Amino acid sequence: MLKTIFTIGVVALLGLFALKLIGVLFFPLIGLAVKILLIGAVVYGVMLVVAPGAARRLRDKVNSPRTY
């Protein structure tokens, strides 16, 4: 009984350590990806106002079916 409780505690601590390690590694990457997406959205919004033709061509390039 005591061995089971101790084992569950050790596994829980290892899980918390793994979550912290994953968070330290991947959260900065997720933050960087969000920043890049926001900058891209702002640039595209400015293009819609300033140069609608260029924005339309960009949208067509992104949405066109791929040909390999």
N, C-alpha and C positions, 0 to 999 in steps of 0.2 A: 504494500500500500504506500509506504513512504517512498520507495524507489520509484513508483509510478508518478507520484506528485513531483518528485525531484526531476524526473525525466521530462514531464510536461513543462516545468519551469525552464529547464535548459533549452528545450525546443522553442519556447516562446521568446526567450532572450536572443537566440540565434535568428529567429524570424525578424525581430525588431532591428537587430544589427543589419540584416540583409536589406530590409526596407530603407534604413538610413543610408546604406551604401548606394543603393539604386537611386534614391532621391538626390544624393550628392552628385552622382554621375549624370543623370538624365534631366533633372529640372532646369539646369542652365541651358541645355540644348533646346528644351521646349520653349524657354523664354526667348532664346535667340530666334527660333522659328516664328514665334508670334510677332516679334519685332519686325522681321523681314516681311511677313504677310501684311502687317499694318502699313509699312512704308510703301509696299507695292500697291495697296489699296488707295493710299493717298495720291501716289503718282498717277494711277489710272483715273482717279476722280478729277485730277487737274487736267489730264489729257482729254477727258470728256468735255470739259468746259473750253479749253484752249484750242484743241485740235481734234474735233470729233471724227474726222476722216482717219486719222492715225489710230485713234482708239478703236474704230471699227475694224481696221486692218489687223490690229493686234488681237482683238477678240476673235476674228475669223481664223487667224493663225493658231490660236490656242484651242479653239473648238473644232478645227478641221479634223477629219478622220486621218489617221496615220497611214502612210504608204511606205512600206518597207522595201 
